[in-house]
Amino acid sequence: MLTYRTAARLCGGEDDGAYETTGTKDLQAKIDPAAKILMLPADVATSSAQQITAAELPAAMATPTFQYFGVTFDPTGTVVTMEQYFHP
């Protein structure tokens, strides 16, 4: 289960966006075991996002490098893709 709040992109380029949380209530969604999940390593300046499995997501979310993600849901509200965004 993923707990999240909605956010909106305020400004920035493709590799450096600024975001603001728009939701005030925590929401939850299931994650498809086959979801495509891209997480940034700690040294994002020299590394690109790495794909991880849904099973690896809880550990990766314990100490995320950045807090903003692009998330795609299927018609049932299940997460099918998730990509962490760079924001220093």
C-alpha positions as CSV (number, residue, x, y, z in Angstrom):
1,M,0.0,0.0,0.0
2,L,1.3,3.5,-0.9
3,T,0.3,6.5,1.2
4,Y,0.6,9.8,-0.6
5,R,-0.6,13.3,-1.0
6,T,-1.2,15.1,-4.3
7,A,1.2,17.8,-5.6
8,A,1.4,20.2,-8.5
9,R,4.5,21.2,-10.5
10,L,5.2,24.9,-10.0
11,C,8.1,25.4,-12.3
12,G,11.4,24.0,-13.6
13,G,12.9,22.1,-16.4
14,E,12.6,18.5,-17.3
15,D,15.4,17.5,-14.9
16,D,14.7,20.0,-12.1
17,G,11.2,20.8,-11.1
18,A,9.7,22.5,-8.1
19,Y,6.6,21.0,-6.6
20,E,4.0,22.0,-4.0
21,T,1.8,19.6,-2.1
22,T,-1.8,20.3,-3.0
23,G,-3.5,17.7,-0.9
24,T,-4.2,18.0,2.8
25,K,-5.3,14.4,3.4
26,D,-3.3,11.2,3.1
27,L,-4.5,8.9,0.3
28,Q,-3.7,5.3,-0.2
29,A,-3.3,3.1,-3.3
30,K,-2.4,-0.5,-4.0
31,I,0.8,-1.1,-6.1
32,D,0.7,-3.5,-8.9
33,P,3.4,-6.2,-8.3
34,A,4.5,-5.7,-11.9
35,A,4.6,-1.8,-11.6
36,K,7.5,0.0,-13.3
37,I,9.1,1.9,-10.5
38,L,12.1,4.3,-11.1
39,M,14.0,5.6,-8.1
40,L,17.0,8.0,-8.0
41,P,20.2,7.0,-6.3
42,A,21.7,9.3,-3.6
43,D,24.3,10.6,-6.1
44,V,21.7,11.8,-8.6
45,A,24.2,14.3,-10.2
46,T,26.1,11.4,-11.8
47,S,23.5,8.7,-11.9
48,S,20.2,8.1,-13.6
49,A,17.0,6.6,-12.1
50,Q,17.2,2.8,-11.5
51,Q,14.2,0.5,-11.8
52,I,13.3,-1.4,-8.7
53,T,10.5,-4.0,-8.0
54,A,7.3,-3.3,-6.1
55,A,8.7,-5.6,-3.4
56,E,11.8,-3.3,-3.0
57,L,9.7,-0.1,-2.8
58,P,9.1,-0.1,1.0
59,A,12.8,-0.2,1.8
60,A,13.5,2.5,-0.9
61,M,10.8,4.7,0.5
62,A,12.2,4.5,4.1
63,T,14.8,7.1,3.2
64,P,13.9,8.6,-0.2
65,T,16.4,11.0,-1.8
66,F,13.6,13.2,-3.0
67,Q,9.9,13.3,-2.0
68,Y,8.2,13.8,-5.4
69,F,7.0,11.1,-7.7
70,G,5.0,11.0,-10.9
71,V,2.4,8.2,-10.5
72,T,0.2,6.6,-13.0
73,F,-2.9,4.7,-11.8
74,D,-4.9,2.1,-13.7
75,P,-8.8,2.4,-13.9
76,T,-9.1,0.6,-10.5
77,G,-6.8,3.1,-8.7
78,T,-3.8,0.7,-8.6
79,V,-0.3,2.2,-9.1
80,V,1.2,0.9,-12.4
81,T,4.1,3.3,-12.8
82,M,6.0,5.5,-10.4
83,E,9.0,7.7,-11.1
84,Q,10.9,9.7,-8.6
85,Y,11.6,13.3,-9.6
86,F,14.8,15.3,-9.0
87,H,14.5,18.4,-6.9
88,P,17.5,19.8,-4.9
